[in-house]
Amino acid sequence: MSREEDTIVRYTASERINHWIVAIAFFAAGLSGLALFHPSLFFLANLFGGGPWTRIIHPWAGVVMVIAFFLMARWMWADNYLTAEDWQWLKQIWDVVGNKEERLPPAGRYNAGQKMLFWTLVASLVLLLVSGAMIWYGYFALYFPLWARQLAAAVHAFAAFVLVLAIIVHIYASIWVKGSIRAMVRGKVTPAWARQHHPEWYREIMEGKA
Amino acid sequence: MALQSLDIVARSATTLPPPQIRHTEEVAKLIDISKCIGCKACQAACMEWNDLRDEVGINFGSYQNPADLTPASWTLMRFYEVEPDGELEWLIRKDGCMHCAEPGCLEACPSPGAIIKYSNGIVDFVEENCIGCGYCVTGCPFNIPRISKKDNKAYKCTLCSDRVAVGLEPACVKACPTQALVFGTKQAMLEHAAERVAELKERGFKNAGVYDPPGVGGTHVIYVLQHADKPELYELPKDPKISPLVRLWKGITKPLALAAFGLSIVIGFLHYVSVGPNEVKEEKKDTDSNPPA
């Protein structure tokens, strides 16, 4: 029962490095943001050297996350357009969570769940960037009227909530679907993995190779 | 500070109640605008008592100086030339922290103990705990706190909490030559204000009244205004309250959001131990004999 060899490149080294820059920046911005989100999580400020350092680091980590994400999103963009099969996939969400993948319409490079995640991240990061700039007192906040800053603060917290929830789902999915973490760490997947999870993508690769 | 900490009734970013055993009388500063002559003795006294020396600014064509509240100017005489009834009036208002009973700054502050409210009603910033995020500025309905560019700390009027704690009146009140500023218990100040309003009405100011806005639970700095029906003439908000957006931002939504995070993790864990991981099924068989589905 030897393991099938990794032969299909899913993510190149630069794509993987890009992803992990986003991930590290997400944890820096996310944990520092959670420290300011609710008093019960203020202890997280200790990870960053106290309250003032948390306040200083948070926006810069956010800027790094947004820039790195959109560099990464550039090459993922076209693969994430939703198709008619994707809606069918989403309707069968219980087959998805029940590990009954064979009943689903065949996914391409990204399945419908991954695509929904992608667009959720795009939307929440745009909202976070804009609203974050509006409450960044070191630089831009005082160019905006009070009501706009109050609105931005509420939007920022809401978008952060959506983002964190989306990333919890993302991380769980990578633990749940075996081989995903390896794909993002080492870059390669087995043909069987590709056939099972992304049959359309597998077919394209085989045709490309042929 | 050790004993004074007994008198703290509210503390920013703190979920449990502070010591409740002691109770002190609520105080208030009454600013009677009809008696103010704009001499700025209060401004000078504030600088002197608090050892503050603001930078020398530029004349922008008004007696108002400096142009705005700053981290080092905690009170400011604002001068307004208005014509509410067709006749020119020169209104002078001493601006500064209102010491709200429900302080928007304290509600918004994310740093534990950076903003405190004493049982006498004074709202104080504890710069040592301030992280410089500016949320107090976002939360304040009166646009009072100022963040210093030098140290990224928020500053505002303390109502001379150090003087009041030892039974003295605030420095500005001490210096006022016309008794436009009076200090005492909130109750006494409201009574005094009512007398002043009655006098002003007799003198023809039919819209005279007290500014003690209920939207923020009342304030511990209250005004007697000649035109209480139009506080906008003095650049005072008509019905100040903690913005619903700030309530949404800092209220029940936050613990609910945290609960949602926790719940999502629990659901993930339960899914993993019940349904289980999604593994590659084909790998158990001879790999190359299976064509793609």
Interface residues (C-beta under 8 A of the other chain):
Chain A: M1 R3 E4 A35 L36 F37 H38 P39 S40 L41 F42 A45 G50 G51 P52 T54 R55 V97 G98 N99 E101 E102 P106 I135 Y137 G138 A141 L146 W147 R149 Q150 L151 A153 A154 A157 F161 V164 L165 I168 V169 Y172 I175 W176 V177 K178 G179 T190 P191 A192 W193 R195 Q196 H197 P199 Y202 R203 M206
Chain B: A13 T14 T15 A108 P110 S111 P112 A114 N129 I131 G132 C133 G134 Y135 V137 T138 N143 I147 N152 S243 L245 V246 L248 W249 T253 K254 P255 A257 L258 A260 F261 S264 I265 G268 H271 Y272 V275 G276 P277 N278 E279 V280 K281 E282 E283 K284 T287 N290 P292 A293
